[in-house]
C-alpha cells in the first residue's frame, strides 16, 4: 500500500516538472485572429517530414534543452494539419528564422519540438541556447553555436555627470543601427566607467560579410543628469571582422566640450 502511494506521489511530481519546462504567460501561446493551417509533408525518398512556412522549408531537428520561457515566443503563426491545439511559433532569440517551434498546448507532458530550415544543412548556425539536437540522421554534421558572432569595441566614459551615452553605427559607409548605454536605475555613470559596444552579425545585416573585414564608423552623444544632450566630436573608424575586439577609446570632456580620444 505504501509503495502505491509513493508511486502516485512520484508520478505527480514528474507531471508537475514536465509542465514547468515551458513557463510564463499562456497568452503567448494563443492563436492569432486569423490563423493559418500548415501541412506536414512526408518525403518518401529522404524520410524527412517537412513543413513550409513563409517560403522556407523546415525539417524536424531538435528538442528542448532544459527549459525556456514563453517570453522567447515571438509570434504564433497558426496550427498544424488542422489541429488547432498543435501550433507553430517563431522565436525572439532566432532573428534569422532558422528555426520554428511546434507545441501541443493542451497536453501536460507534450514537449516543444524544433524544426530547422533545410537550407542550413551542413552549416554552423546561430541557435537559441534552449534548443538541442535530437540527432536525426538527415542533419548529418550540421552545426550549432549559441553565441552570435560580434565585433566589439570597448570605450571608457572619462567625464562627469553623464547619465546616458547614445551611439550610431555605420557599416561600410551605410547606417546600420543606433544604441544607448547607461545604468538601469538612471543614476549618473562613474567617471572611468568602461563599456563594450557589440556589433552582431544580425545588427550588421547585409552591410557586412560574415567572413570578410568591414569598415565600422561610430559616432556618440552624451546626456547629462539634467537631460541635456551633447554631441561628442569625432568619429571612430576602423576595419573589423566578427570576433574582433578593440579597446582604448575614450569619451573626454573639456570645459563643456565632449570629444573622442584614443589611447594607442
C-alpha positions, 0 to 999 in steps of 0.5 A: 500500500505504501509503495502505491502511494509513493508511486502516485506521489512520484508520478505527480511530481514528474507531471508537475516538472514536465509542465514547468519546462515551458513557463510564463504567460499562456497568452503567448501561446494563443492563436492569432485572429486569423490563423493559418493551417500548415501541412506536414509533408512526408518525403518518401525518398529522404524520410524527412517530414517537412513543413513550409512556412513563409517560403522556407522549408523546415525539417524536424531537428531538435528538442528542448534543452532544459527549459525556456520561457514563453517570453522567447515566443515571438509570434504564433503563426497558426496550427498544424494539419488542422489541429488547432491545439498543435501550433507553430511559433517563431522565436525572439532569440532566432532573428534569422528564422532558422528555426520554428517551434511546434507545441501541443498546448493542451497536453501536460507532458507534450514537449516543444519540438524544433524544426530547422530550415533545410537550407542550413544543412551542413552549416554552423548556425546561430541557435537559441541556447534552449534548443538541442539536437535530437540527432536525426540522421538527415542533419548529418554534421550540421552545426550549432553555436549559441553565441552570435558572432560580434565585433566589439569595441570597448570605450571608457566614459572619462567625464562627469555627470553623464547619465546616458551615452547614445551611439550610431553605427555605420557599416561600410559607409551605410547606417546600420543601427543606433544604441544607448548605454547607461545604468538601469536605475538612471543614476549618473555613470562613474567617471572611468566607467568602461563599456563594450559596444557589440556589433552582431552579425544580425545588427550588421545585416547585409552591410557586412560579410560574415567572413570578410573585414568591414569598415565600422564608423561610430559616432556618440552623444552624451546626456547629462543628469539634467537631460541635456544632450551633447554631441561628442566630436569625432568619429571612430573608424576602423576595419573589423571582422566578427570576433574582433575586439578593440579597446582604448577609446575614450569619451573626454570632456573639456570645459563643456566640450565632449570629444573622442580620444584614443589611447594607442 
